[in-house]
Amino acid sequence: MKVMRELDEGSGLADPADSAVIEVRDLRMRYGPVEVLQGVDFTVRAGEVIALLGPNGAGKTTTIEILEGFRVRSGGEARVLGTDPAHGDERWRARLGVVLQSWRDHGRWRVRHLLDHFGRYYAPYSDEARTRPLPTDELMAAVGLTEHADKRVARLSGGQRRRLDVAIGIVGRPDVLFLDEPTAGFDPQARRDFHDLVHRLSDLDDTTILLTTHDLDEAEKLADRILILAGGKIVADGSADRLARQVSRDAQVRWSVGGEHFVHATDDATGFVRDLFAQHGEEVGDLEVRRATLEDTYMAIVRRDEG
């Protein structure tokens, strides 16, 4: 995963020198009397992988659908690739990849034929910057469907169908890829393969990726930045390590000396361990430094917001 410049402390805004691919300001969405989004703000730079986390009903899918142009917002501003999603034309849509939580299967199609079919929609939008679409054989290899090329979609397993969803999402070599719960139903090997694919898309093709997930481990492995949506707003924005430091600046150091076990909380674990060895040398055993996990951080932030 590429090294990204740190954001200005607490701003959530991209460095002006970077290319903003997604810009959201004061985004609002109301369903009847309920305002689901109450002023969402964030910016995504070219090539970033962003994970959008939040409790059920927080508005993650609504946010994604607004940015995809599938849902008209109630208020605020949004731009994707410099275009208001509410007014994006077909050429703009050809630059997006979308993987929904679910879609209607084309059960009677065979995998290869279905991908060939979708690929033809992108041919008119090929340009010098990015030739579209991906060759079908290359696409199937990327998502692990080569051996199922001639199988009917209806005969695929749940995980294989999800891989096909992803293949359809990237067939047009998207500049921006939206992934809504992309690994739902994946077995551990399929999830690992998918993570490798996301890294390749981001690092090699410079694809900007915005994904929603309930899998905190997945978010930590994939994302350059994590956005936490709660109470209708973005309440946290940063890397997993940075968010953990914001919630709990202290690390917990555990060790033993002479068979006796000790625990100490400190905001300078490196300095404390150095002093520990200076004092006790090789007598120090069972040394362990624990910091807040992403799960600890996520739960603390959501509880704080709800409180």
N, C-alpha and C positions, 0 to 999 in steps of 0.2 A: 504494500500500500504506500503511496507516495507521501512524502513529508509535506505537510501543509503549514503555512504561516499561521501563528496564533492569532485569534481574533482579538480585537480591542476588548479589554476587560469589561465583561457584562453587556457589551453592546449588541452582539449577535450580528453585526454588520461586517460585510466583506471588506477587505483592504481595497481601496479605490483602484489600485494598480491591477487587481485581479478582475477577470471577466465574470460578471454576474450572469448566470444562466437562468436562475429562478429568483424573482424578487417578489416578496409578499409584504404588504403594508396595511395594517389595520383591517385585516380580512375578517369579514363577519358573515355569518350564516344563521338564518332564523327559520325554524319550522313551526309555523303557527305562533303560539306565545313563547316558545322555547328558543332562546338564542344559544345555539350550540357553539359557534365560534364568536368570541367577544373581543376581537382585536388582535389577531395573530400576526406576528412580524418575524420574518427571517429571510436570509439571503443564502443562496447556494452558488458556489463558484464552479467554474468548468473543471470537470474531472473529479469532483468530490463524490464520496459515498456518504449519504446522510441517512441515518435511521430515525424514524419518527415513532416515538413510544408514547404510550398513554393508556389509561384505564379504558375498559369497554365503554363506548358511548362518549368518549372524549372528543370525537370529531376527526379522527385520523383519516378514515376513508372519505369523509366529506371533503377534507382539505385536498386529498389526492385527486378526487373527482373534479373539483373546481379547477385545479391546475391542468388536468387533462382536457378540460373543455367539455366535460360531460354534465356538469352541474353549474347553474348560474348563481353566483354569489349574491348575498343580500346587500353587501357594502364592502368598502375598502378597495385596495388595488392589488392586482396580480399581473405579473409578466413572466412568460416562459419563452426563452430564446428571443427576447425583445418584443413579444407579441402578447396582447391581452388574450388569454385562453377563450374568453367568451366570443372572440371574433376571429379565431384562427381559421385559415383556409386549408385546403387539402395539402398544399406544399408544406405548410407548417406541421400538419398532422403527420406527414411522412417522416418528419425528423424525430418523432416521439415513438417510444416503445411502451407498451402497456401490458402488464400482467395482472388481471383482476383476481379477486378472491375465488370467483367461480365464473364459468361461462358455459354457454350451451354447446355440448359436444356435437361434432360432426361424425357421429358414430360409424357411418358406412364408408367414410373415406379411409384410405390407407395413409399412413404417416407421411411417406415421401410425396404422394400426390397432393396432400393437403398443404404441405409446406411449399411445394412448387406453386400451388394455386395462390397462396397468400403472397409469395414472393413477386408474382407478376404485377401485383398492385403497386409495388414500389418502383418498378422499372422506369416509368415516365419521370420519376423525380431524382434519377441518378445525376450526380454532378461531379466536378473534378475533386471537390473536397472529400467526398465520401461516396464511393460507388455502391449503389444499392441494387439488388438485395444481396445477402450472403448466399453463396452457392449451397444448395440443399445438402450435399454430402458433408460439407464443412460444418454446416449448422447442426446436423444430426450428431456428428462426432462431438461437437462442443457440449451438447446436453446429454450425451450418452444414450442416444436412440438409434444408433447405426444398425444394431442387430434386430431392431423392430421396424425397420424401414418399410417393410411390406405388410405389416400387421394392420388390421383395421383398428381405428381409434376405440371402438366399443370393446375391443379385446385387451386393451392396455390396462395395467394395474393403476391404482390411484396415484402412486408415485410417478409412474411413467406418463400418465396424463398430465401431471403437474409439470414434468419436464417438457412435454409438448407445449403447454401454456407458455413456458419460458422461451421455447424456440420460436413460437409465433411472435412473442414480444420483441425479439431481437433480430428477426428475419430482415428488417429494413435497415440494419446498422444504425440504430437510433443515436442521436446526439444526447437525448435525455431519456432515461429508462425509469418508469414507475413500476414498483413491485409491491403489491398489496398482499401481505402474508405469503410470500413466494414459496416457502418450503413446507407449507401445511401438507401433511400426509407423506412427507419424505422419510425414508429410513435413514439411519446414520450415514451410510456410505453415499447415498444420493445427496444428503445435505452437505457432506464434505465436498463432493464433486461440484455442487452448485456454488459453494463458497469460492472454490478455485476459479470457476467461471466468472463470478462477479469481479474477482481481483484482476483477471485477464482483461475483462471489458474496461475496467477503470484505468488500469495501468498502461495497457497497450493501445486501446482504441480511444482513450481519453473520454469515455462515456460518463456523463454525469448521472448518478443513480440516487433516487429517493425511494426508500423502502419503509413499509410499516411491518412490524413484527411484534409478537408477544414473547419471542425467544430472546431473553436478555443476553445469553451467551452468544447467540448469532449476531446481535447488534454490536457487541463488544469486538467480535472477530472481524466484522465487515466494515464498520463505519469509521470514517475519519472524524465525524462529529455526530453527536446524539442530541436530538431535540426531544424534550419531554413536554407533551401537550396535556394540560389539565386545567379544569375550570374555564375552558374556552380560550386559553392563552398559552403561549410558549413560556413555561416557567423555568426552563433550564436549557442551556445550549453550550456544548463543549465536548471535548473528548471524554472517554470514560474515566481516565485518571484525573482530569481536571474537575469533573463533576464530583468525584469522590473527595478531592481536596477541599472543595467548597462546603461539602456536607460535614466532613470530619477531617480536620487538619491533623489530628493525632493518629499516629500508628501505634500498634500494640506490639511490644517486643516481649517475647517469651524466651527463657533460657534456664539452664540449671548450672549449679556450681556445687561440687561435693555432694551430689545426690539430692540437693534441695532445689526446688523449682521456684522461679520468680516470674512476675509479670509487671511490665511498666509501660505507661502510655506517654508518648513524646511526640512533639511536632518536628523533631530532628532525629529520625531513626539512625541515619548514617553516623552522625556525631556521637550518639549514645552508644552504638555498637563499637565504635572506635575506642571510646573511653572504657567500655566494658572489657575489651581485650587487653587494653593497656594495664588495667587493674588486675585481671585474673588470668590472662594469657590462655594457655592450652587447657586450663581447668573449665573453661566455658564449654558447655555441651547443650544439645537439643535446641540450638538457636533457631528462632523463627520470628519473622517480621510479618505482621498481618496488617493490611490496609482494608478499608471499606471496599466491599465488592460492588459491582454495578447493581446487583439486586438490592444490597443495603442502601445504596445511594438512591435508586429509583423509589423504593418504598418510603424513604425518609422525605424525599422531595414531594411525592404525592400526598403523604400524610400531612406535611406542612401546609400544602396548598389547600387541602380539604379542611384543615383546622382553621 
